[in-house]
């Protein structure tokens, strides 16, 4: 059978790759094609376009690039119809993928959505649009089942694929030596995987490092962004090191972390590393988002826990001094660090066991075969 996958971000590429491998366990002759990155390609997908050409963040950036987005969408729609897969598999990336879901539905193509759009965060009535255009929604966060039930939409909670990635992780015993680290405490800086995130958030993180001469700081960089982006930002901070595509190894040796809001906050929690969550975008994007957001937190850790487990420094609160204050709180062997680690244990319990990719792949193959009979 044939499967067309669309992932528009780095994390989606990882989850798409694991899903492809799972699909092929239950459908060895599966042919996969779509939009993603190196990891999906390595898993056997024919890549039509790389996600780096589609990773636009924030309302203002999306508006500025509407022409490009529309051109890519028309191209994607034409390619979908030219190949007419047995199933279209959409991975997160809501703005683009929800439109593709409606398009595929109109043209009689089966639609699976893996990793639900975060409609519970804002514009919650989009749940009805998902229900109308998606044949089966596979969710990865425990509270999503209850949310969609409000709209009489039965979804399949298959667990979180991050648990799979972490279960497969084997720490590099030589990582400290390779990274040039000594025995001082390591603090990880994870500024995100998009250019706009890094230029907005990393400068404040770096400025805060000057207040911790007894620690060593390492930035987790990503290979899908140009090297000079980091080089320019780090020029005034020779004491800060960097490693590329090694976030798990970095967190494994870290005492604490400064993390841009997103998937990485949950990864950090699952690795039991105390953290401070950071987020900043353009003034216009933040003003719009503030009026639309329907949940009390932005980090997945707090949303899953249903309370504040990690401190969130958002927009004007994201200053070097504020970062330093909150970082000191999680570095100290005091009540806040202990409370955060206890909260992590609750989150891990709610998320369940590894195997999300396997469960999702198996169900997609079963449902596709069933409707092809």
C-alpha positions in Angstrom: 0.0 0.0 0.0 1.1 3.6 -0.4 1.3 6.3 2.2 1.9 10.0 1.8 3.3 11.8 4.9 3.5 15.5 5.6 5.7 16.8 8.5 6.6 20.5 8.5 9.1 20.6 11.4 12.1 18.8 12.9 10.2 16.9 15.6 7.6 15.8 13.0 10.5 14.4 10.9 11.6 12.3 13.8 8.2 11.0 14.6 7.5 10.4 10.9 10.6 8.3 10.5 9.7 6.1 13.5 6.1 5.8 12.1 7.4 4.7 8.7 9.5 2.0 10.3 6.5 0.8 12.2 4.3 0.8 9.1 6.8 -1.3 7.3 6.8 -3.9 10.0 3.1 -4.6 9.3 3.2 -3.7 5.6 6.7 -4.7 4.3 5.9 -3.5 0.8 4.7 -0.1 1.9 5.7 2.8 -0.3 6.1 6.2 1.5 6.4 9.6 -0.1 5.9 13.1 1.2 7.3 16.2 2.9 9.7 15.9 5.8 13.5 15.7 6.4 16.6 13.5 6.6 15.2 11.1 9.2 12.1 10.3 7.1 14.2 9.9 4.1 16.6 7.6 5.9 13.6 5.5 7.0 12.7 5.0 3.3 10.4 7.8 2.3 10.8 9.5 -1.1 11.2 13.2 -0.1 9.3 15.7 -2.2 10.3 18.8 -0.2 12.4 19.4 3.0 10.6 20.8 6.0 13.2 23.6 6.4 11.4 25.3 3.5 8.1 25.2 5.4 9.1 26.1 9.0 7.5 29.5 9.5 6.9 30.5 13.1 4.5 33.1 14.5 1.6 35.0 12.9 3.7 37.8 11.4 6.2 35.4 9.7 3.3 33.4 8.3 1.7 36.5 6.9 5.0 37.6 5.4 5.4 34.3 3.7 1.9 33.6 2.6 2.8 33.5 -1.1 5.5 30.9 -0.5 3.2 28.8 1.7 0.4 28.9 -0.9 2.8 27.9 -3.6 4.1 25.0 -1.6 0.5 23.9 -0.8 -0.6 24.0 -4.4 2.5 21.9 -5.3 1.7 19.5 -2.5 -1.9 19.1 -3.6 -0.9 18.4 -7.1 1.6 15.8 -6.0 -0.9 14.2 -3.7 -3.4 13.8 -6.6 -0.7 12.6 -9.0 0.2 9.8 -6.6 -3.2 9.2 -4.9 -2.0 7.2 -1.9 -4.0 4.7 0.0 -3.7 7.0 3.0 -2.5 10.5 3.7 -0.8 10.8 7.1 -0.5 14.3 8.6 1.9 14.9 11.4 1.2 18.0 13.6 1.9 21.2 11.6 -1.7 22.3 11.9 -1.9 25.4 9.7 -0.8 23.6 6.6 -2.0 20.1 7.4 -5.6 21.0 8.3 -6.0 22.5 4.8 -4.4 19.4 3.3 -6.9 17.2 5.3 -9.9 19.1 3.8 -8.4 18.9 0.3 -7.8 15.2 0.6 -11.2 14.5 2.0 -12.8 16.4 -1.0 -10.9 14.1 -3.4 -11.7 10.9 -1.6 -8.3 10.2 -0.1 -8.3 8.6 3.4 -6.8 10.9 6.0 -5.0 9.9 9.2 -3.7 12.6 11.6 -0.8 11.6 13.8 0.0 14.0 16.7 -3.1 16.2 16.9 -3.1 19.9 16.1 -3.1 21.8 19.3 -6.7 23.0 18.9 -7.2 22.8 22.6 -4.8 25.7 23.0 -6.7 28.2 20.8 -9.6 28.2 18.4 -11.0 25.1 20.0 -13.9 24.8 17.6 -11.4 23.7 15.0 -12.0 20.3 16.6 -15.2 20.2 14.5 -13.2 20.8 11.3 -10.8 18.0 12.2 -13.8 15.7 12.9 -15.2 16.5 9.5 -12.1 16.0 7.5 -9.9 13.4 9.3 -10.9 9.7 9.2 -8.9 8.8 12.3 -7.1 11.0 14.7 -4.2 9.5 16.8 -3.4 11.6 19.8 -0.2 11.6 22.0 -1.2 13.7 25.0 -3.4 12.1 27.7 -5.7 15.1 28.2 -6.6 15.2 24.4 -9.1 12.3 24.6 -11.3 14.1 27.1 -11.0 17.4 25.1 -12.2 15.8 21.8 -15.0 13.9 23.6 -16.6 17.3 24.2 -17.1 17.5 20.4 -18.4 13.9 20.2 -15.2 12.8 18.5 -13.7 9.5 19.5 -9.9 9.6 19.0 -7.2 7.0 19.6 -4.7 7.8 22.3 -1.6 5.8 21.4 0.9 7.2 23.9 3.7 9.6 23.1 6.4 8.8 20.5 8.9 10.7 22.7 8.9 7.8 25.0 10.0 5.6 22.1 12.8 7.9 21.2 14.0 8.1 24.8 13.7 4.3 25.2 16.0 3.9 22.2 18.5 6.5 23.4 21.9 5.2 24.5 24.2 7.9 26.1 27.6 8.4 24.5 30.0 7.6 27.3 32.6 9.8 25.6 30.3 12.8 25.2 31.9 15.0 27.9 35.3 14.5 26.4 34.1 15.1 22.8 32.3 18.3 23.9 35.4 19.6 25.8 33.6 19.6 29.2 35.3 19.4 32.6 33.8 18.3 35.9 31.8 21.5 36.7 28.0 21.4 36.5 26.7 21.5 33.0 23.7 23.7 32.0 22.1 23.0 28.7 20.7 25.8 26.5 18.1 24.5 24.1 16.9 27.5 22.1 14.7 25.6 19.6 15.0 24.5 16.0 13.7 27.5 14.1 15.7 30.6 13.2 13.2 33.0 14.7 13.1 31.1 18.0 16.9 31.2 18.2 17.3 34.9 17.3 14.5 35.9 19.8 15.4 33.6 22.7 19.1 32.6 22.7 20.5 36.1 23.3 18.7 36.4 26.7 19.8 32.8 27.6 23.4 33.7 26.8 23.4 36.9 28.7 22.2 35.0 31.8 25.3 32.7 31.6 27.6 35.5 32.9 26.0 35.2 36.3 27.1 31.5 36.8 30.9 31.4 36.5 31.0 28.2 38.5 29.0 26.3 35.8 29.7 25.5 32.1 27.1 26.2 29.4 26.5 24.3 26.2 24.1 25.3 23.4 22.3 22.4 21.6 22.3 23.5 18.0 20.6 21.8 15.0 22.1 21.0 11.6 19.1 22.2 9.6 20.1 25.8 10.4 23.2 27.6 9.1 26.3 27.4 11.3 26.9 31.1 11.0 23.6 31.9 12.8 25.0 30.4 16.0 28.5 31.7 15.4 27.3 35.3 15.3 25.2 35.0 18.4 28.0 33.2 20.4 30.8 35.5 19.3 30.7 37.5 22.6 30.4 34.3 24.7 33.7 32.3 24.3 32.9 30.4 27.6 29.8 28.8 26.0 30.3 25.6 24.1 28.0 24.1 21.5 27.1 20.6 20.2 25.0 19.8 17.2 22.1 17.3 17.0 23.0 15.9 20.4 20.3 17.2 22.7 19.7 13.9 24.5 23.4 13.4 25.2 23.7 17.0 26.4 20.7 16.7 28.7 22.1 13.4 30.0 25.1 15.2 31.5 23.2 18.4 32.5 22.4 19.6 36.0 19.7 21.9 34.6 18.5 23.4 31.4 17.0 26.5 29.8 14.5 25.3 27.2 12.5 27.0 24.5 8.8 26.1 24.8 7.9 23.1 22.7 8.6 19.4 22.5 12.0 19.9 24.1 10.4 20.9 27.4 8.7 17.5 27.6 11.9 15.7 26.6 13.8 17.5 29.3 11.2 16.5 31.9 11.2 12.8 30.8 15.0 12.9 31.3 14.5 14.3 34.8 16.5 17.5 34.2 15.2 20.6 36.1 14.4 23.4 33.7 13.3 26.9 33.1 10.9 27.3 30.1 11.6 30.3 27.8 9.5 31.8 25.1 9.5 35.0 23.1 8.1 36.0 19.7 7.4 39.2 17.8 5.3 41.8 19.6 2.5 41.5 17.1 2.5 37.7 17.2 2.4 37.7 21.0 -0.5 40.2 21.1 -2.5 38.1 18.8 -1.7 34.8 20.6 -2.5 36.3 24.0 -6.0 37.0 22.9 -6.5 33.6 21.4 -4.8 31.1 23.8 -7.4 29.1 25.8 -5.1 27.3 28.2 -3.3 28.5 31.3 0.2 27.3 30.3 2.4 27.0 27.2 4.7 24.2 28.2 3.6 20.6 27.7 4.9 19.7 31.1 2.5 22.0 32.9 -0.4 21.2 30.5 -0.1 17.4 31.2 0.3 18.0 34.9 -2.6 20.4 35.0 -0.6 22.8 37.2 2.7 24.7 37.3 5.6 22.2 37.5 8.1 24.3 35.5 8.5 28.0 35.5 7.5 29.7 32.2 9.3 33.0 31.3 7.2 34.5 28.5 7.9 37.6 26.4 8.7 40.6 28.7 9.5 38.2 31.5 12.3 36.7 29.5 15.2 38.8 30.7 18.7 37.7 31.7 18.0 38.6 35.3 14.8 36.7 35.5 16.4 33.7 33.8 19.2 33.8 36.3 16.8 33.9 39.2 14.8 30.9 38.1 17.9 29.0 37.0 19.4 29.4 40.5 16.2 28.1 42.0 16.4 24.8 40.1 20.2 24.5 40.5 19.9 24.7 44.3 19.1 21.6 46.2 16.0 23.3 47.6 12.2 22.9 47.6 11.6 24.2 44.0 14.0 21.7 42.4 12.5 18.8 44.5 8.9 19.9 43.6 9.8 20.0 39.9 11.3 16.5 40.0 8.2 15.2 41.8 6.0 16.9 39.2 8.0 15.1 36.5 7.1 11.8 38.1 3.4 12.6 37.8 3.8 13.6 34.2 5.6 10.4 33.3 3.0 8.3 35.0 0.2 10.0 33.0 2.0 9.4 29.7 2.1 5.7 30.0 4.5 3.3 28.3 6.6 3.4 25.1 5.4 1.9 21.9 3.4 4.8 20.4 5.0 4.5 16.9 4.3 0.8 16.8 0.7 1.1 17.9 0.0 3.9 15.4 1.7 2.2 12.5 -0.1 -1.1 13.2 -3.5 0.7 13.4 -2.9 2.7 10.2 -2.1 -0.5 8.3 -5.1 -2.3 9.8 -7.5 0.5 8.9 -6.1 1.0 5.4 -6.3 -2.7 4.6 -9.8 -2.9 6.1 -11.2 -0.2 3.9 -9.3 -1.5 0.8 -11.0 -4.8 0.9 
